[in-house]
Amino acid sequence: MLKSFSIDSSNCTTAYSYWPSFNANSSRVAAHCSDGMILFDFSSTTMNSSNPRILFTPRIGVREEAAIWSHNNPDIIFGATPSSLVRYKVRTGQYEEVRNLVGFSGLLNDLFLDQMSKTTDDDIFAFTRKNSTYAKTGYFVYQWSTNRILLNVEDRTDFDEVQIDKSGRYLVVKTGVQGNGLVEVKIHDLQSSKPYATQDLTESLPDLAPGHSDNGNGVFVGNKNWV
């Protein structure tokens, strides 16, 4: 359990089930605390945390609830501003803009990035698309290595969020609906022929689609929240 320090690091939580608290080698912890996003040093030997400090300095509009550690570099955490995918070096406090996505490859100029998820190779990123009034307008998947949009769903508001699995093959779409026979989850197979194959999962039998969940490599696990 994280301790309180001069910075108010009490009431620390993780933002959501698929946003990791620990970096790649478990030497740092990022948590949502009373003073915002706090970075701690961590010893996996003693299980003690130390040296709490504000994570993003300067903040430059990074969406803290979508900050995700690199799976490969313990010094890097990825995040998004309203318009750009960025990565942040926690040791030096330096930002690097990976890609400004406003108006890129058919994306709207009125673009607000939200609810980021990514793959374990730090290459494929999924976002909810919103506009300047924070209304949902769709979702998309971006690949860094090829600098292209793999999927762009426009004029869609009947969903809660999207999550890319750790392999980058499957995009999980949470519809936000609950109840017997209703489709709670849609899955796009990004390795199928375009238009990508999509599978609907109902909340009841036979699918028992998860509510809150996390994504593995070709699998996602969560709780069934409808009885």
Residue frames as qw, qx, qy, qz and C-alpha x, y, z in Angstrom:
[[0.000, 0.888, 0.459, 0.000, 0.00, 0.00, 0.00],
 [0.412, 0.521, -0.025, 0.747, 1.37, 3.41, -0.97],
 [0.417, -0.514, -0.456, 0.595, 2.25, 5.71, 1.92],
 [0.076, 0.963, 0.240, 0.099, 1.50, 9.42, 2.35],
 [0.609, -0.026, -0.034, 0.792, 4.32, 11.97, 1.88],
 [0.078, -0.442, -0.136, 0.883, 4.62, 15.76, 1.78],
 [0.339, 0.039, -0.520, -0.783, 2.96, 15.68, -1.61],
 [0.664, -0.001, 0.449, -0.598, -0.58, 14.51, -0.92],
 [0.351, 0.247, -0.840, -0.332, -0.23, 10.97, -2.22],
 [0.369, 0.082, 0.801, -0.464, -3.17, 9.64, -0.25],
 [0.666, 0.447, 0.390, -0.452, -6.22, 7.96, -1.76],
 [0.094, 0.492, -0.692, -0.520, -4.14, 6.47, -4.58],
 [0.787, 0.275, 0.499, -0.236, -5.89, 4.31, -7.14],
 [0.312, -0.034, 0.705, 0.636, -5.42, 2.98, -10.63],
 [0.341, 0.244, -0.120, -0.900, -7.53, 4.76, -13.23],
 [0.849, 0.197, -0.065, -0.486, -8.88, 1.60, -14.85],
 [0.910, -0.192, 0.367, -0.005, -8.18, -2.10, -15.14],
 [0.850, 0.363, 0.175, 0.340, -6.08, -1.94, -18.31],
 [0.210, 0.882, -0.235, 0.352, -3.91, 1.07, -17.39],
 [0.822, -0.093, -0.427, 0.365, -0.81, -0.37, -15.66],
 [0.409, -0.912, 0.034, -0.011, 0.49, 1.12, -12.43],
 [0.675, -0.502, 0.394, 0.370, 3.98, -0.43, -12.68],
 [0.345, 0.755, -0.428, -0.358, 6.59, 0.31, -15.32],
 [0.802, 0.356, -0.454, -0.154, 8.39, -2.38, -17.33],
 [0.566, 0.213, -0.706, 0.368, 10.80, -3.46, -14.58],
 [0.585, -0.664, -0.464, -0.035, 8.63, -2.58, -11.55],
 [0.508, -0.059, -0.273, 0.815, 11.02, 0.19, -10.45],
 [0.117, -0.002, 0.081, -0.990, 8.36, 2.93, -10.62],
 [0.062, 0.540, 0.833, -0.104, 4.66, 3.25, -9.89],
 [0.112, -0.157, -0.180, -0.965, 2.25, 5.79, -11.37],
 [0.118, -0.485, -0.844, 0.195, -0.98, 6.30, -9.44],
 [0.144, -0.625, -0.293, -0.709, -3.93, 8.66, -9.31],
 [0.419, -0.313, -0.610, 0.596, -3.77, 10.35, -5.91],
 [0.087, -0.830, -0.441, 0.330, -5.21, 13.37, -4.12],
 [0.114, -0.730, 0.208, 0.641, -2.64, 15.66, -5.77],
 [0.607, 0.632, -0.262, -0.405, -3.16, 14.20, -9.23],
 [0.938, 0.258, -0.213, 0.086, -0.94, 11.76, -11.12],
 [0.399, -0.796, 0.452, -0.048, 1.94, 10.88, -8.77],
 [0.769, 0.405, -0.484, 0.103, 5.13, 9.00, -9.66],
 [0.680, -0.642, 0.340, -0.101, 6.85, 6.85, -7.02],
 [0.317, 0.491, -0.811, 0.021, 10.09, 4.94, -6.97],
 [0.892, -0.232, 0.085, -0.377, 9.44, 1.34, -5.95],
 [0.000, 0.478, -0.877, 0.053, 11.52, -1.55, -4.62],
 [0.835, -0.036, -0.383, -0.393, 10.16, -4.98, -5.48],
 [0.536, 0.137, -0.742, 0.379, 12.56, -6.41, -2.88],
 [0.068, -0.073, -0.623, 0.776, 11.35, -4.41, 0.12],
 [0.048, -0.627, -0.741, -0.237, 7.89, -3.61, -1.34],
 [0.201, -0.688, -0.291, 0.634, 8.38, 0.02, -0.30],
 [0.381, 0.756, 0.316, 0.428, 7.62, 3.15, -2.30],
 [0.437, -0.555, -0.089, 0.702, 9.52, 6.43, -2.04],
 [0.205, -0.238, 0.303, 0.900, 10.23, 9.82, -3.62],
 [0.316, 0.680, 0.662, -0.008, 6.69, 10.84, -4.65],
 [0.074, -0.378, 0.180, 0.905, 6.52, 13.60, -7.26],
 [0.592, 0.578, 0.178, -0.532, 4.09, 14.92, -9.83],
 [0.767, 0.130, 0.561, 0.284, 4.33, 12.69, -12.90],
 [0.507, 0.593, 0.369, 0.504, 3.90, 15.07, -15.82],
 [0.221, -0.857, -0.052, 0.462, 5.92, 18.27, -15.47],
 [0.352, 0.131, 0.155, -0.914, 5.05, 20.34, -17.36],
 [0.568, 0.256, 0.719, -0.308, 1.61, 18.83, -17.95],
 [0.088, 0.264, -0.564, -0.777, 1.10, 20.20, -21.54],
 [0.676, 0.131, -0.061, -0.722, -2.47, 18.90, -21.57],
 [0.286, 0.158, -0.941, -0.090, -1.66, 15.17, -21.26],
 [0.759, -0.311, -0.204, -0.534, -4.72, 13.09, -20.45],
 [0.156, -0.502, 0.780, -0.339, -3.50, 11.52, -17.22],
 [0.763, -0.033, 0.503, -0.404, -6.19, 8.84, -17.03],
 [0.901, 0.427, 0.017, -0.078, -4.90, 7.35, -20.29],
 [0.063, 0.778, -0.625, 0.013, -1.19, 7.30, -19.46],
 [0.997, -0.011, 0.038, -0.059, 0.29, 3.85, -20.20],
 [0.438, -0.657, 0.558, 0.255, 3.80, 2.65, -19.42],
 [0.530, 0.538, -0.605, -0.253, 5.96, 1.32, -22.22],
 [0.977, -0.169, 0.065, -0.114, 6.18, -2.45, -22.06],
 [0.867, 0.295, -0.106, 0.387, 9.83, -2.30, -23.16],
 [0.366, 0.434, -0.263, 0.780, 11.42, 0.84, -21.70],
 [0.433, -0.561, -0.618, 0.340, 11.00, 1.46, -17.94],
 [0.234, -0.317, -0.101, 0.913, 11.74, 5.16, -18.44],
 [0.150, -0.073, -0.459, -0.873, 8.93, 5.82, -20.95],
 [0.263, 0.458, 0.754, -0.392, 5.23, 6.40, -20.42],
 [0.076, 0.281, 0.602, 0.744, 2.88, 7.07, -23.34],
 [0.118, 0.559, 0.560, -0.601, 0.00, 9.48, -23.23],
 [0.252, 0.542, 0.571, 0.563, -2.18, 11.71, -25.34],
 [0.053, 0.262, 0.160, -0.950, -2.94, 15.40, -25.48],
 [0.562, 0.521, 0.388, -0.512, -6.25, 16.41, -27.08],
 [0.606, 0.706, -0.171, -0.326, -4.52, 16.32, -30.48],
 [0.438, 0.627, -0.644, 0.022, -1.34, 14.23, -30.28],
 [0.956, -0.220, -0.165, 0.105, 0.11, 10.91, -29.22],
 [0.068, 0.837, -0.456, 0.296, 3.15, 11.61, -27.02],
 [0.863, -0.193, -0.391, 0.255, 5.75, 9.76, -25.02],
 [0.259, -0.892, 0.196, -0.316, 7.32, 11.10, -21.85],
 [0.661, 0.224, -0.579, 0.422, 10.73, 10.33, -20.35],
 [0.588, -0.762, -0.253, -0.098, 10.15, 10.25, -16.61],
 [0.742, -0.278, -0.103, 0.601, 13.86, 10.51, -15.76],
 [0.350, 0.028, 0.141, 0.926, 14.40, 13.77, -17.65],
 [0.186, 0.638, 0.456, -0.592, 10.86, 15.18, -17.84],
 [0.078, 0.352, -0.486, -0.796, 11.10, 15.46, -21.64],
 [0.691, 0.437, 0.446, -0.365, 8.19, 14.98, -24.03],
 [0.110, -0.202, 0.720, 0.655, 8.36, 13.67, -27.58],
 [0.654, 0.366, 0.134, -0.648, 5.43, 14.05, -29.94],
 [0.512, 0.003, 0.831, 0.218, 4.95, 10.71, -31.66],
 [0.136, 0.337, 0.675, 0.642, 2.27, 11.99, -34.01],
 [0.287, 0.263, 0.224, -0.893, -0.11, 14.95, -34.24],
 [0.225, 0.262, 0.925, 0.159, -3.31, 13.23, -35.33],
 [0.301, 0.659, 0.326, -0.607, -5.53, 16.22, -36.05],
 [0.541, 0.693, -0.143, -0.454, -6.58, 16.04, -39.69],
 [0.112, -0.474, 0.841, 0.236, -4.27, 13.06, -40.29],
 [0.067, 0.026, -0.953, -0.293, -5.34, 10.45, -42.85],
 [0.354, -0.413, -0.657, -0.521, -9.01, 11.35, -42.88],
 [0.340, -0.467, -0.658, 0.484, -9.37, 12.15, -39.18],
 [0.019, -0.903, -0.381, -0.198, -11.44, 15.17, -38.32],
 [0.292, 0.505, -0.238, 0.777, -9.81, 18.52, -37.65],
 [0.501, -0.542, 0.197, -0.645, -12.18, 18.89, -34.69],
 [0.814, 0.007, -0.577, 0.067, -10.50, 16.03, -32.85],
 [0.394, -0.654, 0.467, -0.446, -10.15, 15.34, -29.13],
 [0.586, 0.198, -0.785, 0.043, -8.27, 12.14, -28.25],
 [0.588, -0.452, 0.374, -0.557, -9.57, 10.10, -25.34],
 [0.891, -0.164, 0.356, -0.230, -9.34, 6.64, -23.68],
 [0.428, 0.643, -0.621, -0.133, -6.04, 5.50, -25.19],
 [0.886, -0.256, 0.387, -0.013, -4.93, 1.85, -25.18],
 [0.328, 0.736, -0.558, -0.201, -1.91, 0.22, -26.83],
 [0.955, 0.120, -0.272, 0.000, -0.06, -2.99, -27.70],
 [0.787, -0.543, 0.129, 0.264, 2.89, -4.54, -25.87],
 [0.698, 0.151, 0.221, 0.664, 5.29, -3.57, -28.68],
 [0.118, -0.659, -0.125, 0.733, 4.37, 0.12, -28.21],
 [0.185, -0.038, 0.621, 0.760, 3.32, 0.29, -31.85],
 [0.190, -0.451, -0.675, -0.552, -0.48, 0.19, -32.19],
 [0.028, 0.154, 0.491, -0.857, -2.73, 2.64, -30.34],
 [0.103, -0.562, -0.743, -0.348, -6.51, 2.87, -30.12],
 [0.006, -0.081, -0.277, 0.957, -8.50, 5.98, -29.22],
 [0.147, 0.728, 0.655, -0.137, -12.02, 7.16, -28.69],
 [0.237, 0.283, 0.255, 0.894, -12.65, 10.16, -30.92],
 [0.062, -0.764, -0.534, 0.358, -14.38, 13.19, -29.46],
 [0.311, 0.697, 0.205, 0.613, -14.86, 16.74, -30.68],
 [0.200, 0.342, -0.317, 0.862, -14.19, 20.05, -28.96],
 [0.564, -0.426, 0.057, -0.705, -17.45, 19.75, -27.02],
 [0.230, -0.315, 0.881, -0.268, -16.29, 16.31, -25.73],
 [0.829, 0.209, 0.213, -0.473, -19.04, 14.51, -27.65],
 [0.595, -0.157, 0.746, 0.256, -18.10, 11.12, -29.08],
 [0.521, 0.616, -0.222, -0.548, -17.70, 11.01, -32.85],
 [0.901, 0.310, -0.291, -0.083, -16.20, 7.52, -33.34],
 [0.692, -0.575, 0.410, 0.154, -12.97, 5.64, -32.75],
 [0.666, 0.671, -0.323, -0.020, -9.78, 4.73, -34.58],
 [0.876, -0.332, 0.217, 0.275, -6.59, 2.65, -34.45],
 [0.291, 0.901, -0.322, -0.028, -3.17, 4.10, -35.33],
 [0.939, -0.081, 0.048, 0.331, 0.06, 2.18, -36.11],
 [0.234, -0.885, 0.236, 0.327, 3.27, 4.07, -35.35],
 [0.565, -0.287, 0.618, 0.465, 5.73, 1.94, -37.37],
 [0.391, 0.378, 0.669, 0.506, 3.79, 2.36, -40.61],
 [0.029, 0.270, 0.096, -0.958, 2.35, 5.80, -39.76],
 [0.316, -0.174, -0.616, -0.700, -1.13, 4.85, -40.86],
 [0.581, -0.088, 0.364, -0.723, -4.67, 4.53, -39.57],
 [0.012, -0.044, 0.992, 0.119, -5.64, 0.84, -39.45],
 [0.094, -0.577, -0.805, -0.102, -9.30, 1.47, -38.65],
 [0.038, 0.028, 0.129, -0.990, -11.35, 4.64, -38.62],
 [0.077, -0.559, -0.822, -0.072, -15.00, 4.43, -37.54],
 [0.006, 0.113, -0.001, 0.994, -16.77, 7.75, -38.05],
 [0.489, -0.233, -0.136, -0.830, -20.09, 9.19, -36.89],
 [0.664, -0.235, -0.710, -0.013, -20.50, 6.53, -34.22],
 [0.222, -0.523, 0.372, -0.734, -21.76, 7.37, -30.75],
 [0.868, -0.293, -0.079, -0.394, -23.39, 4.11, -29.60],
 [0.816, 0.063, -0.460, 0.344, -20.37, 2.85, -27.64],
 [0.556, -0.823, -0.048, 0.106, -18.64, 3.48, -24.34],
 [0.184, -0.796, 0.524, 0.241, -14.96, 2.96, -25.23],
 [0.888, 0.391, -0.242, -0.015, -12.54, 0.88, -27.31],
 [0.538, -0.655, 0.525, 0.074, -9.49, -1.16, -26.29],
 [0.645, 0.529, -0.539, -0.118, -6.82, -2.72, -28.50],
 [0.946, -0.317, 0.032, 0.053, -5.60, -6.13, -27.32],
 [0.449, -0.730, 0.404, 0.321, -1.90, -6.55, -26.58],
 [0.651, 0.062, 0.610, 0.448, -1.22, -8.25, -29.92],
 [0.101, 0.426, -0.228, -0.870, -2.80, -5.47, -31.98],
 [0.022, -0.138, -0.876, -0.461, -5.05, -7.88, -33.83],
 [0.201, -0.604, -0.763, -0.115, -8.32, -7.36, -31.99],
 [0.073, -0.255, 0.148, -0.953, -10.14, -4.15, -31.13],
 [0.179, -0.452, -0.840, 0.241, -12.62, -4.55, -28.29],
 [0.165, -0.361, -0.160, -0.904, -15.57, -2.14, -28.46],
 [0.052, -0.332, -0.796, 0.504, -17.61, -1.74, -25.28],
 [0.062, -0.537, -0.573, -0.616, -21.14, -0.70, -26.23],
 [0.086, -0.170, 0.391, -0.900, -22.12, 0.44, -22.75],
 [0.701, -0.212, -0.193, -0.653, -25.42, -1.48, -22.77],
 [0.077, -0.190, 0.924, -0.324, -26.38, -4.20, -20.30],
 [0.692, 0.088, 0.305, -0.648, -29.11, -6.80, -20.17],
 [0.672, 0.054, 0.739, -0.001, -30.26, -10.20, -21.31],
 [0.659, 0.504, 0.514, 0.219, -29.56, -10.75, -25.00],
 [0.187, 0.976, -0.029, -0.108, -28.02, -7.31, -25.55],
 [0.785, 0.375, -0.123, 0.477, -24.67, -6.86, -27.32],
 [0.457, -0.863, 0.019, 0.215, -22.25, -5.49, -24.72],
 [0.390, -0.583, 0.520, 0.488, -19.04, -6.06, -26.70],
 [0.776, 0.627, 0.011, -0.070, -18.07, -5.95, -30.37],
 [0.604, -0.484, 0.474, 0.421, -14.70, -7.26, -31.56],
 [0.579, 0.767, -0.189, -0.202, -13.04, -6.13, -34.80],
 [0.857, -0.145, 0.339, 0.360, -10.44, -8.52, -36.26],
 [0.129, 0.887, -0.220, -0.384, -7.85, -6.17, -37.77],
 [0.224, -0.395, 0.805, 0.381, -6.09, -9.05, -39.56],
 [0.541, 0.438, 0.718, -0.019, -9.19, -10.09, -41.49],
 [0.301, 0.322, 0.500, 0.745, -10.05, -8.80, -44.94],
 [0.118, 0.262, 0.200, -0.937, -11.54, -5.31, -45.11],
 [0.356, -0.666, 0.193, -0.626, -14.16, -4.47, -44.10],
 [0.072, 0.326, -0.868, 0.366, -12.86, -6.16, -40.97],
 [0.547, -0.333, -0.751, -0.158, -14.81, -9.06, -39.56],
 [0.248, -0.390, 0.385, -0.799, -16.75, -8.10, -36.46],
 [0.450, -0.253, -0.856, 0.035, -18.12, -10.41, -33.78],
 [0.422, -0.551, 0.041, -0.719, -20.92, -9.41, -31.42],
 [0.358, -0.042, -0.855, 0.373, -20.87, -10.71, -27.85],
 [0.488, -0.627, -0.322, -0.515, -24.04, -10.69, -25.79],
 [0.197, -0.548, 0.557, -0.592, -23.99, -10.13, -22.07],
 [0.823, -0.161, 0.373, -0.397, -26.06, -13.26, -21.44],
 [0.622, -0.112, 0.748, 0.202, -25.41, -16.83, -22.60],
 [0.961, -0.069, -0.087, 0.254, -23.69, -18.09, -24.66],
 [0.501, 0.636, -0.203, 0.551, -21.13, -15.26, -24.67],
 [0.603, -0.703, -0.247, 0.285, -21.24, -13.76, -21.14],
 [0.454, 0.652, -0.051, 0.605, -19.44, -10.68, -22.43],
 [0.523, -0.323, -0.418, 0.669, -17.29, -9.06, -19.72],
 [0.054, -0.975, -0.212, -0.046, -17.97, -5.62, -18.33],
 [0.160, -0.888, 0.430, 0.040, -14.83, -4.22, -16.68],
 [0.972, 0.127, 0.119, 0.159, -11.94, -6.14, -18.21],
 [0.184, -0.750, 0.504, 0.387, -8.32, -6.22, -19.29],
 [0.816, 0.534, -0.125, -0.182, -6.84, -7.46, -22.54],
 [0.669, -0.410, 0.545, 0.296, -4.18, -10.07, -23.12],
 [0.040, 0.403, -0.692, -0.598, -2.72, -11.41, -26.36],
 [0.381, -0.058, -0.764, -0.517, -5.79, -12.52, -28.27],
 [0.425, -0.469, -0.770, 0.086, -7.85, -12.84, -25.09],
 [0.123, -0.451, 0.217, -0.857, -9.67, -10.51, -22.72],
 [0.443, -0.310, -0.805, 0.244, -10.86, -11.27, -19.22],
 [0.165, -0.309, 0.185, -0.918, -13.31, -9.48, -16.97],
 [0.197, 0.184, 0.817, -0.510, -16.39, -9.77, -14.82],
 [0.130, -0.459, -0.735, -0.482, -19.92, -10.50, -15.98],
 [0.001, -0.048, -0.400, 0.915, -21.84, -7.58, -14.53],
 [0.572, -0.095, -0.192, -0.791, -25.39, -8.48, -15.52],
 [0.129, 0.002, 0.953, -0.273, -27.46, -10.98, -13.51]]
